[in-house]
Amino acid sequence: MLDTTTNAAPDSTPVQAHSPAHSPSHSPWTPERVEQLRNCVVAGLSCSQIAAEIGVSRNAVIGKIHRLGLSPGRPAAPARSCPPRARQPRSSPQRQFLRLMFAPAPSLASDEAVAAAIDSTRRCSLTELAQGQCHWPIGDPCAADFVFCGNQVVAGFSYCPGHAQMAYRVPARRRA
């Protein structure tokens, strides 16, 4: 039977867990360099400038500053004489347009009443449908008489004003 234990030569050296480049004796951060780093940070130099001064990479400087708990030395923003203005939430131009377009619209009882009020005078098939024409489908897609509205669209939308009102609903305000 074979012995499966390791037969290491008595003169072999043990394998180190860390590479020599990462051992503390080969660190680029000598006490002199650390002191130089601290002075440069206090002086307000950028990380790139500190790296060029010390002779290490910018990432090495950033890492060491972080490990030492130093601040990057950026000057604080000057205090404002007046408080900042409250910002209004921005809404997209499309949503603003929809609010303006549909705000005064009378409330209709149902979608069928709105659809009946839209007169699709330029009905067209998919192959005839062009840019600038309403893409609202009319009828059953499986039927032979299936068409699209074809009316002039609202700029920036795929539908005419009547169908855009059906497609893009402005949500009702919530009651508190």
C-alpha positions as CSV (number, residue, x, y, z in Angstrom):
1,M,0.0,0.0,0.0
2,L,1.2,3.5,-0.9
3,D,1.7,6.2,1.7
4,T,-0.4,9.2,0.7
5,T,1.1,11.6,3.2
6,T,3.2,14.5,1.9
7,N,6.9,13.7,1.8
8,A,8.3,17.2,1.7
9,A,12.0,17.6,1.5
10,P,13.5,18.7,4.9
11,D,15.2,21.7,3.2
12,S,12.1,23.1,1.4
13,T,10.7,26.4,2.5
14,P,7.1,26.7,3.5
15,V,4.8,28.4,0.9
16,Q,3.7,31.9,2.0
17,A,0.0,32.7,2.1
18,H,0.6,36.2,0.7
19,S,2.7,37.3,-2.2
20,P,5.8,39.4,-1.3
21,A,4.4,42.4,-3.0
22,H,1.6,42.6,-0.4
23,S,3.8,42.0,2.7
24,P,4.3,44.9,5.0
25,S,8.0,45.0,4.3
26,H,7.4,45.8,0.6
27,S,4.7,48.4,1.1
28,P,5.2,51.7,-0.7
29,W,3.9,53.5,2.4
30,T,6.9,54.2,4.5
31,P,6.3,56.4,7.6
32,E,7.9,59.3,5.6
33,R,5.5,58.9,2.7
34,V,2.5,58.7,5.1
35,E,3.6,62.0,6.7
36,Q,4.1,63.5,3.3
37,L,0.6,62.3,2.3
38,R,-0.9,63.9,5.4
39,N,0.9,67.2,4.6
40,C,-0.4,67.2,1.0
41,V,-3.9,66.4,2.1
42,V,-3.8,69.3,4.6
43,A,-2.4,71.6,1.9
44,G,-5.5,70.8,-0.3
45,L,-3.7,69.0,-3.2
46,S,-5.7,66.7,-5.4
47,C,-5.2,63.0,-5.3
48,S,-3.5,63.1,-8.7
49,Q,-1.1,65.9,-7.5
50,I,-0.3,63.9,-4.3
51,A,0.4,60.8,-6.4
52,A,2.8,62.6,-8.6
53,E,4.5,64.2,-5.5
54,I,4.9,60.9,-3.6
55,G,5.6,58.7,-6.6
56,V,2.6,56.2,-6.3
57,S,-0.6,55.7,-8.2
58,R,-3.6,57.9,-7.7
59,N,-5.6,54.9,-6.6
60,A,-3.0,54.1,-4.0
61,V,-3.4,57.6,-2.6
62,I,-7.2,57.4,-2.6
63,G,-7.0,54.0,-0.7
64,K,-4.5,55.2,1.8
65,I,-6.5,58.4,2.5
66,H,-9.5,56.2,3.1
67,R,-7.7,53.8,5.3
68,L,-6.2,56.6,7.4
69,G,-9.6,58.3,7.7
70,L,-8.4,61.6,6.2
71,S,-10.7,63.9,4.4
72,P,-9.6,64.7,0.9
73,G,-9.0,68.3,1.9
74,R,-11.5,70.0,-0.2
75,P,-12.6,73.4,1.2
76,A,-16.1,73.6,2.5
77,A,-18.6,75.4,0.5
78,P,-19.1,79.0,1.6
79,A,-22.3,79.6,3.7
80,R,-25.2,81.1,1.8
81,S,-26.6,84.4,2.8
82,C,-30.1,83.3,2.0
83,P,-31.7,79.8,2.3
84,P,-32.0,77.8,-0.9
85,R,-35.3,78.0,-2.7
86,A,-37.7,75.1,-2.5
87,R,-37.7,73.2,-5.8
88,Q,-40.9,72.4,-7.6
89,P,-41.1,68.9,-8.9
90,R,-40.6,68.8,-12.6
91,S,-43.1,67.2,-14.9
92,S,-42.3,66.2,-18.4
93,P,-43.2,68.6,-21.3
94,Q,-45.5,65.8,-22.6
95,R,-47.4,65.5,-19.3
96,Q,-47.7,69.3,-19.1
97,F,-49.1,69.4,-22.7
98,L,-51.6,66.7,-21.8
99,R,-52.7,68.6,-18.7
100,L,-53.2,71.7,-20.8
101,M,-54.9,69.8,-23.6
102,F,-57.3,67.8,-21.5
103,A,-57.9,69.9,-18.4
104,P,-61.1,71.7,-19.7
105,A,-62.4,68.6,-21.4
106,P,-66.0,67.8,-20.3
107,S,-66.5,64.6,-18.4
108,L,-68.2,62.1,-20.6
109,A,-70.1,59.1,-19.3
110,S,-68.0,56.4,-21.0
111,D,-65.3,55.6,-23.5
112,E,-67.9,54.6,-26.1
113,A,-69.3,58.2,-26.0
114,V,-65.8,59.6,-26.6
115,A,-65.2,57.1,-29.4
116,A,-68.5,58.0,-31.0
117,A,-67.6,61.7,-30.9
118,I,-64.3,61.1,-32.8
119,D,-64.9,61.2,-36.6
120,S,-62.1,59.2,-38.3
121,T,-62.3,60.7,-41.8
122,R,-59.0,59.3,-43.0
123,R,-59.2,55.6,-42.2
124,C,-56.4,53.6,-43.6
125,S,-54.9,50.1,-43.4
126,L,-51.5,49.3,-41.8
127,T,-49.7,49.5,-45.2
128,E,-51.2,52.9,-45.9
129,L,-50.5,54.3,-42.4
130,A,-47.9,57.0,-42.5
131,Q,-46.1,59.2,-40.0
132,G,-48.3,62.0,-38.8
133,Q,-51.5,59.9,-39.0
134,C,-53.4,58.6,-36.0
135,H,-52.4,55.0,-35.1
136,W,-55.6,54.2,-33.2
137,P,-56.9,50.8,-34.2
138,I,-60.6,50.6,-35.3
139,G,-62.4,47.3,-35.3
140,D,-61.3,43.7,-34.9
141,P,-57.7,43.0,-35.9
142,C,-58.8,39.6,-37.3
143,A,-61.6,41.1,-39.5
144,A,-61.1,42.1,-43.1
145,D,-62.4,45.7,-42.4
146,F,-59.8,46.4,-39.7
147,V,-58.4,50.0,-40.1
148,F,-56.6,52.7,-38.3
149,C,-58.0,56.2,-37.6
150,G,-55.6,58.1,-39.9
151,N,-56.5,61.6,-38.7
152,Q,-53.8,64.2,-38.1
153,V,-51.9,63.5,-34.9
154,V,-51.0,65.9,-32.1
155,A,-47.3,66.8,-32.4
156,G,-45.1,64.3,-30.4
157,F,-47.9,61.8,-30.0
158,S,-49.1,58.8,-32.0
159,Y,-52.8,59.7,-31.9
160,C,-55.2,62.4,-33.0
161,P,-56.5,64.7,-30.2
162,G,-59.6,62.6,-29.6
163,H,-57.8,59.3,-29.3
164,A,-54.9,60.9,-27.3
165,Q,-57.5,61.9,-24.8
166,M,-58.6,58.3,-24.5
167,A,-55.1,56.9,-24.5
168,Y,-53.4,59.3,-22.1
169,R,-55.5,59.8,-19.0
170,V,-54.5,62.4,-16.4
171,P,-54.8,60.6,-13.1
172,A,-57.4,62.0,-10.8
173,R,-56.1,63.7,-7.7
174,R,-56.1,61.6,-4.6
175,R,-58.2,62.8,-1.7
176,A,-56.4,63.1,1.6
